[in-house]
């Protein structure tokens, strides 16, 4: 295999993950010039680095080394998460402003809105500085939000009224579906790597 083919493939996978050469270099603890030399075909990464790249891109090593017809996996889930959080934020904010309810129920919705704002900030931080910890915080936060929303809506906490109750249940259910989808996607990626 010509090194230019490998270089083009490495560049394609990097761009599909929306990483700059600098960001990739930082994650691999190499210089940006080293990443550039791989992508232009001047040099080739060693097998340990190729294994790291395959893990980072969540693809089998063979996909990096061989010209396959498979398109590299993009990150629609990150965009979906950002969109999901913004939509849920909007729905809760509109419900908070338009619904008449008890003060404790309104404060509860305020708490859920603040939790979503925290998750959006964490997602922005995770996008700029990707690591395992920020991803875990995000998924744990989504799980907590889903559980709190479903439980508070189901038991009609704070006598919140029908509008806020159904909004809480709906928000929790949407996040549960998103979490189940992410779990299913990660399992299918792991199965493909075997």
N, C-alpha and C positions, 0 to 999 in steps of 0.2 A: 504494500500500500504506500502510495506516495505521501510524503509528509504534508504536502499542501492539502490533500484530501482530509487528513486528520485535523489539520489546522482549521480548515473551513468548517468541519463538523464541530470542533470545540467552540468556535465562534458562534455557530448556530445555536448550540445548547446554552451557551452563556447568555446570548441575547434573548432566548426563549424564557430564561429565568429572570430577565430584566436586571441583570447585573452588569455593572461597568467593569472594565479591565481592572481598575483600581480596587473596586470592592471584592472582586474575585481574588486578586493578589493578596489582599489583607486576610481573607478567609483561609488561604492556602499558605500564608506566611512566606510569600515570594514577592519579588518586585513586579511592578506593572509591566516593565520591559520584558520580563520573563514570560508573562502571559501573552504579550504582543508577539514575542518570537515564536511561541507555540502556534499562534493563530496564523501567522504569516508563513509558517513552514520552515523557518530558519533553524529551529530546534524542536525536539519532541520531549514531552514530559516523561518521567520514568514511570514504571508500573505502579509504584506506590501512589504517585500523584494522580495517575489515571483512575486508580481505585477511589481516591478521595473525590475526584470529580464526579465519578459515577454515583457515589453516595450523595454528594451535594445535589446533583441533578435528579436523583431518585430514578435512575435508569440502570439497566445491566451494563457491565463493562463492555460487553459485545456491541451494544448500540453505539458506544463511543468509538470503538475500533473498526467496526465494519459498516459499510454503506448499506443501511437498511432503509426500507421504504417508510418506516414509522417516523412520524413527525415528532419532534421532541415535545415533552410534556410542558405545557405552559402553566402559568400560575393563575387560572381563573378563580381559584378558591380564595386567594387573597383579595382580589377585586370583589368577589361575591361577598366576602366578610365585610369589607368596607361599605359596600352598597347596603348590605343587610343592616348594619349598625345605623347607617344614616336613615334608612327607611323606618326602622323601629324607633329611633330617636324622634323622627317627625310624627309618627303615629302617637307615641306617648305624649309628646308636647301638645299636639292638637287636642287630644283627649283631656289632658290636664287643664287646658285653657277653657274648653267648651263644656265640660261636665260639672254639674253641681253635685257635691258630695260632702262627706264629713271632713274636717280638717286632718284627722289622722290618715284618712285614705288619700287625701291630696299630698300629704307629706310622704306617704309611701310611694306614690307615683314619682314625686320629686327624687326620692332615693333611687328608684329604678332608672330615672333619667340621668342622674349623676353617675350611676354605675356604667351606663352606656357611654357617657362622655369619657370616663376613665378607660374603658375598653378601646374607644377610638384613639385616645392619646397613646395607649400602649401599642395599638396596631401601627400607628404612624412611627413610633419609636422602633418597633420591630422591623418595619420596612427599611428604615435607614441603617439600623444596626442589627441585622438578623443573627440570632443565636437561639439555642434551644430554650433558654430561660424565658425569653420574651414570648416565644410561641406557647410555652406551657402556661404562662400567666394568662395569655389570651384565651386559650381553650378552657382553662379552669374558670376564668371569669365568665365566659359564655355559659358554662355549665351551671354556675351559681345563679346567673341571671335567669336561665330557663327554669331552674328549680324554684326560685323565689317567685317568679311570675306565675307559674302553674299553680303552686300551692296557694299563694295569696288570692288568685282568681277563683280557685276551686272552693276554698273555704269562705270566700267573700270576706276577707280580712278587713277590719276597720269599717264594716258596713259601707263598702265603697259604692254600692249601687250597680245596676245592671251594666251600664256603659263601661265603667272602669273595670268591672269584673271580667267582662268578655274581652276587653282590650288586653288585660293581663294574661288571660288564658291564651288568646291568639298569639301574643308576643312570645310567650313561653313555648307554645307549640311550634312556631316558626323556627325558633332557635334549636329546639330538639330535632327537627327535621334537618336543619343545616349541620348539626353535630353528627347525626346518623349518616348523612351523606359523606362528610369528611372521613368518618371512621371507615365506611365502605370503600372510599377511594384509597385510603392509605393501606387497607388490607389487599386491595387488588394490585397496588404498586409492589407491595412486598411479595405477593404471589408471583408477579412477573419477574422479580429479581431472582427467584429460586431456580 
